[in-house]
Amino acid sequence: PPARSRRHPAAASPDRQEERLLVITCSPNGATSTTRAISKYFIECYKEVWPRHAVTEVDLSTRGLLPPLEAIDTDPSALSKSYKLVEQFGSHTKFLVATPMWNMSLPSSLKLYFDLLLHPSHADKTEGPDWPCATSPVAVVTASGEGMLGGSEDFLTPYLARLLSLLGFKDIRTQLTVNGTSDEEKLADLLEAAYREVRLMAPNFVFNPETQRPMHVPPRWSMQGNVDLMQRCPHGPNLLAINGALPGEEMVVAEQVISRFGKLHMTALGPEAREGVAGDQSQAEWPEPTVKVVELASLGLDHFSKQAAEAKVHCKMGLSPEATGLNLTSQIWKMVETVIKEFRAADCYLFLVPMSNLFVPYCVKNYFDHIIQPGRTYDPQGKANVHKPVYVCATSCGKHHLGTHADFLTPYFHAVFKLMGFVDVRVVNIADFGDDRDISMQVAVDELAFHMRPCVRVYIDPDSALAPLPPSYTCLKSNRSSMESQESQQLQQVMEAESVQEWRLRR
């Protein structure tokens, strides 16, 4: 950081000793982290002006600091640990959040931290009169290696602003950004610009209700243009079902949807479906369909700590576990390799994802943070396409945010799978199960089956795997009422002509 002048502008409020600054960092990159460097410089500038203010630093990449969210309702020690985090947060009057962009959004450790703060078990604290956010300033430090901040792939800045708003903040400052840290030639200039902004902000870092609030709506994202809706990828025999629900009502719903869709998958590729298939391939040569279910809540993935980041780097560099010399890193490395191998072996995917604070659950984000690795699950050049169908069933119990301007989940799934090269991603949104849970689950399965049928037909006829669908399919363009927001929206889909009337009756 550049040398600082000891003379600062007059502070906008008295130097009250009871003021406390909480600095939250989450980058697992250690000393090489850009956001950590800026946050440290902010603390130095701040302490020169406010020497009597207490400053607390929290490093979310510390392994074991954050309790698993799924254990809050069953494990007293996890509840106690989360309550201490809430108490710590609530005892401060100023806040600084420093985070890198990780797979187009926030790291899973920061997502878990906010999910813990917003957990219903802490509502008596976070919704009480002593909760400081409404009269506290919060500064956000962000950095992106590829320069995605502020663009159509930026799910970090608007979502973080939305989360802070949910916590009650009204003074949110997001101008401390470094966009394009991977460009070493420009990095020094980018850092200097951020340091200048720090020198302006730190001396006057007091609550200002007139601060213009940043935009906190998700970027507009569509797969249209990336995938021809008249084409489908083959629905192969090996289905990988990813359950992102936590124990409770959401888990019951997810398990039921997976079970019903799994039966449809087994039937669609079973012996009866193979009868009359043209070609030289005999019935005996057809692989048997399988369903592999992965429950992320019990998978045991690391919360992307420093050791997990080291494991990812070692995996990226092709180092063997023995070459690391670190036992813990080696264990995480092996776990990452196992998960990636399982993901790549599948022919089609089903994701059951309940909305969590307007976004994907932390366990789903953590899963993506582990498996998305260059050369393993995506091509950094963006030239490789993955011709496997992905079905996403997004649920929201008692909320109507899916499909609205507050929905960060749906566009993120399209964006993150495009990053990995997938060209056939279908998202089904089912909101507010309510009293008609069984009916809603069947509606979800019906919509998933509606998307699956053409893909199965393409798989059975390999010659048409990447070609337009045969004449027995037609493109139906209709207007339907959104189940989540009751807003009319157009949906262009491909379906069998003979099943159009049946599908309309079900809807």
C-alpha positions in Angstrom: 0.0 0.0 0.0 1.2 3.5 -0.6 2.4 5.8 2.1 -0.4 7.6 3.9 -0.5 11.2 5.1 -1.0 11.6 8.8 -3.5 14.4 8.2 -7.0 13.4 7.5 -10.2 15.3 6.9 -12.2 16.0 10.0 -14.3 13.1 11.0 -18.0 13.4 10.5 -18.9 12.3 14.1 -17.2 12.3 17.5 -14.6 9.6 18.2 -16.8 7.7 20.6 -14.9 4.9 22.3 -17.9 2.5 22.1 -17.8 2.4 18.3 -16.7 -1.1 17.1 -15.6 -2.1 13.6 -16.1 -5.7 12.4 -14.0 -6.7 9.5 -15.2 -9.9 7.7 -12.8 -11.6 5.3 -13.4 -14.9 3.5 -10.7 -15.3 0.8 -8.9 -18.7 1.2 -5.9 -17.3 -0.8 -4.1 -16.1 2.3 -1.3 -13.5 1.7 -1.9 -13.3 -2.0 -5.5 -12.2 -1.6 -6.4 -8.8 -3.0 -9.4 -8.3 -0.8 -7.3 -9.0 2.3 -4.8 -6.4 1.3 -7.4 -3.8 0.8 -9.2 -4.7 4.1 -5.9 -4.4 6.0 -5.2 -1.0 4.4 -8.7 0.1 5.4 -8.0 -0.9 9.0 -4.8 1.1 9.0 -6.4 4.2 7.6 -9.4 3.8 9.9 -7.3 3.4 13.1 -5.3 6.6 12.3 -8.6 8.6 12.4 -10.4 6.5 15.0 -7.6 5.3 17.3 -10.0 4.5 20.2 -12.4 2.4 18.2 -12.1 -1.4 18.6 -11.5 -3.4 15.5 -12.4 -7.1 15.3 -11.3 -9.3 12.4 -13.1 -12.5 11.4 -11.6 -14.9 8.9 -14.3 -17.1 7.6 -11.8 -19.3 5.8 -10.6 -20.6 9.1 -11.5 -24.3 9.3 -14.0 -25.1 12.0 -15.1 -21.6 12.6 -18.5 -21.9 11.0 -20.9 -24.7 12.2 -22.8 -26.7 9.6 -26.2 -25.2 9.0 -27.9 -28.6 9.0 -26.8 -29.2 12.6 -28.3 -26.0 14.1 -31.6 -27.7 15.0 -30.1 -30.9 16.3 -26.7 -30.2 17.7 -26.5 -27.9 20.8 -22.8 -27.2 20.2 -23.5 -26.0 16.6 -26.3 -23.8 17.9 -24.1 -22.3 20.5 -21.3 -21.6 18.0 -23.7 -19.9 15.6 -25.2 -17.9 18.5 -21.7 -16.6 19.3 -21.3 -15.5 15.7 -24.6 -13.6 15.9 -23.7 -12.1 19.2 -20.4 -10.9 17.8 -22.0 -9.4 14.8 -24.7 -7.6 16.8 -22.1 -6.1 19.2 -20.5 -4.0 16.5 -21.5 -0.7 15.0 -19.6 -0.6 11.7 -18.8 -3.3 9.2 -16.5 -4.1 6.4 -17.0 -7.2 4.2 -14.1 -8.3 2.0 -14.8 -11.0 -0.5 -13.5 -12.3 -3.9 -15.9 -13.3 -6.6 -16.0 -17.1 -6.6 -17.6 -18.8 -9.5 -19.5 -15.6 -10.4 -20.9 -15.2 -6.8 -19.8 -15.1 -3.2 -17.7 -17.9 -1.7 -19.6 -20.7 0.0 -18.1 -19.8 3.4 -19.6 -16.3 3.2 -22.9 -17.7 2.1 -22.9 -20.0 5.1 -22.1 -17.1 7.4 -25.1 -15.0 6.2 -27.3 -18.1 6.3 -26.4 -18.5 10.0 -27.1 -14.9 10.8 -30.5 -15.1 9.1 -31.4 -18.5 10.5 -34.9 -18.5 12.2 -33.4 -19.6 15.5 -31.7 -16.2 15.8 -34.8 -14.1 14.8 -35.2 -12.8 18.4 -31.8 -11.2 18.1 -31.6 -10.1 14.5 -35.1 -8.7 14.5 -34.9 -7.1 17.9 -34.5 -3.4 18.7 -30.8 -3.7 19.6 -29.8 -5.1 16.2 -27.3 -2.4 14.9 -27.7 -2.7 11.1 -30.3 0.0 10.6 -28.0 2.7 11.9 -24.6 1.2 10.9 -22.5 1.7 7.7 -21.2 -1.3 5.9 -18.4 -1.2 3.2 -18.0 -4.0 0.7 -14.6 -4.9 -0.8 -14.8 -7.1 -3.9 -12.3 -8.5 -6.4 -12.6 -10.5 -9.6 -9.8 -12.1 -11.5 -11.6 -12.2 -14.8 -13.2 -8.7 -14.6 -16.8 -9.9 -14.2 -17.8 -7.3 -11.6 -20.6 -5.1 -12.8 -21.3 -7.3 -15.9 -24.0 -9.8 -16.8 -22.2 -12.5 -14.9 -21.9 -10.6 -11.7 -24.0 -12.4 -9.1 -21.8 -11.2 -6.3 -22.4 -7.4 -6.0 -26.2 -7.3 -6.3 -26.7 -10.4 -4.2 -24.4 -9.2 -1.4 -26.3 -5.9 -1.4 -29.6 -7.8 -1.2 -28.3 -9.9 1.7 -27.1 -6.8 3.6 -30.5 -5.3 3.0 -32.2 -8.4 4.5 -30.0 -7.9 7.6 -31.4 -4.4 7.9 -28.5 -2.2 6.5 -29.5 1.1 4.8 -26.0 2.5 4.3 -24.3 0.1 1.9 -21.1 1.1 0.1 -19.8 -1.1 -2.7 -17.3 1.1 -4.5 -14.2 -0.7 -3.2 -13.7 -3.0 -6.1 -10.7 -4.5 -8.0 -11.9 -5.8 -11.3 -9.4 -7.9 -13.2 -6.8 -9.1 -10.7 -5.5 -11.7 -13.1 -4.0 -9.0 -15.3 -0.6 -8.5 -13.6 0.2 -5.5 -15.7 -2.9 -3.6 -14.6 -3.1 -4.9 -11.1 -0.9 -2.2 -9.5 -3.1 0.6 -11.0 -6.2 -1.2 -9.9 -5.0 -1.5 -6.4 -3.9 2.1 -6.3 -7.4 3.2 -7.3 -8.9 1.1 -4.5 -6.4 2.5 -2.0 -7.4 6.0 -3.0 -11.0 5.1 -2.4 -10.1 3.7 1.0 -8.3 6.9 2.0 -11.5 8.9 1.1 -13.9 6.5 2.8 -12.1 5.5 6.1 -11.9 9.0 7.7 -15.6 9.5 7.1 -16.9 6.0 7.7 -20.0 6.9 9.7 -23.6 6.2 9.2 -25.2 8.3 6.4 -28.9 7.5 5.7 -28.5 9.5 2.5 -26.1 7.0 0.9 -27.4 5.8 -2.4 -28.2 2.2 -2.1 -26.6 -0.1 -4.7 -28.6 -2.1 -7.2 -29.6 -5.4 -5.8 -31.5 -7.2 -8.5 -30.0 -10.3 -10.3 -28.5 -9.9 -13.7 -30.8 -10.7 -16.6 -29.8 -14.1 -17.8 -31.2 -16.4 -20.4 -30.0 -19.6 -22.0 -31.7 -18.5 -25.2 -29.1 -17.9 -27.8 -26.8 -20.4 -26.1 -29.0 -23.4 -26.8 -31.4 -24.0 -29.6 -34.8 -24.8 -28.0 -35.5 -27.1 -31.0 -32.6 -29.3 -29.9 -32.1 -31.6 -27.0 -29.2 -33.5 -25.5 -29.5 -37.2 -25.0 -30.9 -38.4 -21.7 -28.5 -41.3 -20.9 -28.9 -44.2 -18.4 -26.8 -42.8 -15.5 -28.8 -40.2 -13.6 -27.0 -38.2 -10.9 -29.6 -36.6 -8.5 -28.2 -33.8 -6.3 -30.2 -33.1 -3.2 -29.5 -29.6 -1.9 -32.2 -29.6 0.8 -31.5 -29.5 4.5 -33.3 -31.8 7.0 -36.9 -30.9 7.5 -39.9 -30.2 5.3 -37.6 -29.3 2.3 -35.8 -32.6 2.6 -39.1 -34.5 2.5 -40.2 -32.7 -0.6 -36.8 -33.2 -2.3 -36.7 -36.9 -1.5 -40.2 -37.4 -2.9 -39.5 -35.5 -6.1 -36.2 -37.5 -6.6 -38.0 -40.8 -6.0 -40.8 -40.1 -8.5 -38.5 -38.7 -11.1 -36.1 -41.6 -10.6 -38.9 -44.1 -11.3 -39.7 -42.2 -14.5 -36.1 -42.4 -15.5 -35.9 -46.1 -14.9 -39.1 -46.7 -16.8 -38.2 -44.4 -19.7 -34.9 -46.4 -20.4 -36.2 -49.8 -19.3 -36.7 -52.9 -21.5 -40.1 -51.7 -22.8 -38.7 -48.5 -24.1 -36.1 -50.4 -26.1 -38.5 -52.5 -28.0 -38.5 -51.8 -31.7 -35.3 -49.8 -31.6 -33.8 -49.8 -35.0 -30.1 -50.5 -35.6 -27.6 -53.3 -35.0 -27.4 -52.8 -31.3 -29.1 -55.7 -29.5 -31.2 -55.3 -26.4 -28.5 -57.0 -24.3 -26.0 -54.3 -25.2 -28.2 -51.5 -23.8 -26.8 -50.3 -20.4 -29.2 -50.6 -17.5 -30.4 -47.3 -16.1 -29.2 -46.2 -12.7 -30.0 -43.5 -10.2 -27.3 -42.1 -7.9 -28.5 -39.8 -5.2 -26.1 -37.4 -3.4 -27.3 -35.6 -0.4 -25.1 -32.5 0.0 -26.1 -31.9 3.6 -24.3 -35.2 4.6 -21.7 -35.3 1.9 -19.0 -34.0 4.2 -17.4 -31.5 1.9 -15.1 -28.9 3.5 -16.5 -25.4 3.8 -13.9 -24.2 1.4 -11.3 -23.3 3.9 -7.7 -22.4 3.2 -6.9 -26.1 3.1 -9.7 -26.6 0.5 -8.2 -23.9 -1.6 -4.8 -25.5 -1.4 -6.4 -28.8 -2.4 -8.0 -27.1 -5.4 -4.7 -25.6 -6.5 -3.0 -28.9 -6.2 -5.7 -30.6 -8.2 -5.4 -27.9 -10.8 -1.7 -28.4 -11.0 -2.0 -32.2 -11.2 0.0 -32.8 -8.0 -0.5 -36.1 -6.3 -1.7 -36.2 -2.7 1.8 -37.5 -1.6 3.4 -34.5 -3.3 1.6 -32.0 -1.1 3.2 -33.1 2.2 0.1 -32.0 4.0 -2.2 -34.7 5.4 -5.3 -32.6 5.7 -4.9 -31.1 2.3 -4.4 -34.5 0.8 -7.6 -35.8 2.4 -9.6 -32.9 0.9 -7.8 -33.4 -2.4 -9.0 -37.0 -2.5 -12.5 -35.9 -1.6 -12.6 -33.3 -4.4 -11.3 -35.9 -6.9 -14.0 -38.4 -5.9 -16.8 -35.8 -6.2 -15.5 -34.6 -9.6 -15.2 -38.2 -10.9 -18.8 -39.0 -9.8 -20.1 -35.8 -11.5 -18.3 -36.5 -14.8 -19.5 -40.1 -14.9 -23.2 -39.2 -15.0 -25.1 -38.9 -18.3 -27.8 -36.6 -17.0 -28.4 -34.5 -13.8 -31.3 -33.6 -11.5 -30.8 -30.9 -9.0 -33.3 -30.4 -6.2 -32.6 -26.9 -4.8 -34.7 -25.1 -2.2 -34.3 -21.3 -2.3 -32.2 -20.1 0.6 -32.2 -16.4 1.3 -33.1 -15.7 -2.4 -30.2 -17.8 -3.7 -28.9 -21.4 -3.7 -28.3 -23.1 -0.3 -24.7 -22.8 0.9 -24.2 -26.6 0.5 -25.0 -26.3 -3.3 -22.7 -23.3 -3.6 -20.0 -25.2 -1.8 -20.5 -28.2 -4.1 -20.0 -25.9 -7.1 -16.9 -24.3 -5.5 -15.4 -27.7 -5.2 -16.2 -29.3 -8.6 -15.7 -26.3 -10.9 -12.1 -26.6 -11.9 -10.4 -25.8 -15.2 -9.5 -28.8 -17.2 -11.7 -31.0 -15.1 -15.3 -29.7 -15.4 -15.0 -26.7 -17.6 -12.9 -25.3 -20.4 -11.4 -21.9 -19.5 -11.5 -21.0 -23.2 -15.2 -21.6 -23.3 -14.9 -23.8 -26.4 -16.0 -27.2 -25.0 -19.7 -28.0 -24.9 -21.2 -30.7 -22.6 -24.1 -32.5 -24.3 -25.8 -33.8 -21.2 -29.2 -32.6 -20.0 -29.5 -30.8 -16.6 -32.9 -30.7 -14.9 -33.2 -28.2 -12.0 -36.2 -28.3 -9.6 -36.1 -25.1 -7.5 -38.5 -25.0 -4.6 -39.6 -22.3 -2.2 -41.8 -23.3 0.8 -44.1 -20.5 1.7 -42.4 -17.8 -0.3 -43.1 -16.4 -3.7 -39.7 -15.1 -4.7 -39.0 -17.7 -7.4 -39.4 -16.1 -10.9 -39.4 -12.5 -9.6 -36.9 -9.7 -9.5 -35.6 -11.1 -6.2 -34.8 -14.6 -7.6 -31.0 -15.0 -7.8 -31.3 -18.8 -7.9 -32.8 -19.4 -11.3 -30.5 -17.2 -13.4 -27.4 -18.4 -11.4 -28.1 -22.0 -12.4 -28.2 -21.0 -16.0 -25.0 -19.0 -15.7 -23.0 -21.5 -13.7 -23.8 -24.4 -16.0 -23.0 -22.3 -19.1 -19.6 -21.7 -17.4 -19.1 -25.5 -17.3 -20.2 -25.8 -21.0 -23.6 -27.3 -20.5 -26.0 -26.4 -23.4 -29.3 -28.0 -22.2 -30.4 -26.7 -18.8 -34.1 -26.8 -17.8 -35.2 -25.1 -14.6 -38.6 -25.9 -13.1 -39.7 -23.5 -10.3 -42.2 -24.7 -7.8 -43.2 -22.2 -5.1 -45.3 -22.4 -1.9 -46.1 -26.1 -1.4 -48.5 -25.2 1.4 -51.3 -27.5 2.1 -51.3 -29.1 -1.3 -47.8 -30.4 -1.1 -48.4 -33.7 -2.8 -50.2 -32.0 -5.7 -47.3 -29.5 -6.0 -44.7 -32.3 -6.0 -46.6 -34.1 -8.7 -46.7 -30.9 -10.8 -43.0 -30.6 -10.4 -42.4 -34.2 -11.5 -44.8 -33.7 -14.5 -42.8 -30.6 -15.6 -39.5 -32.5 -15.2 -40.9 -35.4 -17.2 -42.1 -33.0 -19.8 -38.6 -31.8 -20.3 -37.1 -35.3 -20.1 -39.2 -37.1 -22.7 -37.6 -35.5 -25.8 -34.2 -36.1 -24.4 -34.9 -39.8 -23.9 -36.1 -40.0 -27.5 -32.9 -38.4 -28.7 -30.9 -40.9 -26.6 -32.8 -43.9 -28.0 -32.1 -42.6 -31.5 -28.4 -41.7 -31.4 -28.3 -40.4 -34.9 -30.5 -37.5 -33.9 -28.6 -36.7 -30.6 -27.6 -33.3 -31.8 -30.0 -32.8 -34.7 -33.4 -31.1 -34.7 -36.1 -33.3 -33.3 -38.1 -35.5 -35.7 -41.5 -34.3 -37.1 -43.4 -36.0 -34.3 -42.3 -33.1 -32.1 -43.6 -29.6 -32.4 -42.7 -26.3 -30.9 -45.5 -24.9 -28.7 -45.3 -21.3 -27.8 -47.8 -20.4 -25.1 -48.5 -18.1 -22.3 -48.8 -19.5 -18.8 -49.3 -18.0 -15.4 -46.2 -18.2 -13.3 -46.8 -20.3 -10.2 -44.4 -18.1 -8.2 -45.2 -14.5 -9.1 -48.6 -14.9 -11.0 -47.0 -12.9 -13.7 -47.7 -13.9 -17.3 -44.6 -15.0 -19.2 -43.9 -16.7 -22.5 -42.5 -20.1 -22.5 -41.2 -21.7 -25.7 -40.8 -25.5 -25.3 -40.5 -28.6 -27.4 -43.0 -31.4 -26.8 -44.6 -34.4 -28.5 -47.5 -33.3 -30.6 -49.7 -36.1 -29.3 -49.1 -35.1 -25.6 -49.9 -31.4 -26.0 -53.6 -31.8 -24.9 -52.6 -34.1 -22.0 -50.0 -31.6 -20.8 -52.5 -28.7 -21.0 -55.0 -30.7 -18.9 -52.3 -31.4 -16.2 -51.4 -27.7 -16.0 
